[in-house]
Amino acid sequence: MNKTLFVHSSKSSSTPSLAPVEIGVFLLALAPLCLAIDLTAAECARANFFPKWLVKAANLSEFFAHGFGIIVIAILIATLDACRKHSIYVGCASLLAGLSGDLMKLVIFRVRPREFDFAGSVWTTFHDWLPVFTLHPEKLSGSFPSSHAATAAGLAFALTTVYPNGRIIFAVLACLACLQRVLAGAHFPSDVVFGAGLGWCVAWLLSRFVFPVRWWGPSQEQRTPPSETA
């Protein structure tokens, strides 16, 4: 009886599975609703309304959405994980997810909260379409969407897929990293939510159709059950 249960568990754990794409789809659908709180949240951040402990926690978590932090995490995985392809997967998934946010900035320019005068409605924060053709380099780094949030979500997706037991920790770090962008006046909430949803979905698509399963699936050590003892 014990042997049967063990074989069933081993077979289940050997089947690789991706983190659910529905999380990213939900965030993308939620982003337009966040437009209603964009100006209020930005004004509160400018007035230092949020508690200092929350601001500090968010600032300390920014590494989770930064290229340098991605590199450090990838190096740690390559050092500690027997399957070093996991480090390639985590690094590529998160950085490419962040790149998708940068590419979206070429489509529409939105002023950042710290540069907005709050004289108009939320719609006045959106300016030029296709700023890539305006020949103004400063308009290629607008507020929409947050590429930091896209990076954090892509990293959380990749880490959750490889190390599902840590999904709560990864989710908390990603949320704090996204919150930091709002508290710093760099992005409106809708920018962050959309960016996170975009990064999550891009990481899922890459993992599903581009990255080989051996990059994100269980390592040989994880697939091989321990020898039976008397």
Buried (B, 14 or more C-beta within 10 A) or exposed (E): EEEEEEEEEEEEEEEBEBBEBEBBBBBBEBBEEBBEBBBEBBEBBBEEEBEEEEBEBBBEBBBBBBBEBBEEBBEEBBEEBEBBBBBBBBBBBBBBBBBBBBBBBBEBBBBBBEEBEEEEEBEEBBEBEEBBEBEEEEBEEBBBBBBBBBBBBBBBBBBBBBBEEEBEEBBBBBBBBBBBBBBBBBBBBBBBBBBBBBBBBBBBBBBEEEBEEBBBBBBEEBBEEEEEEE
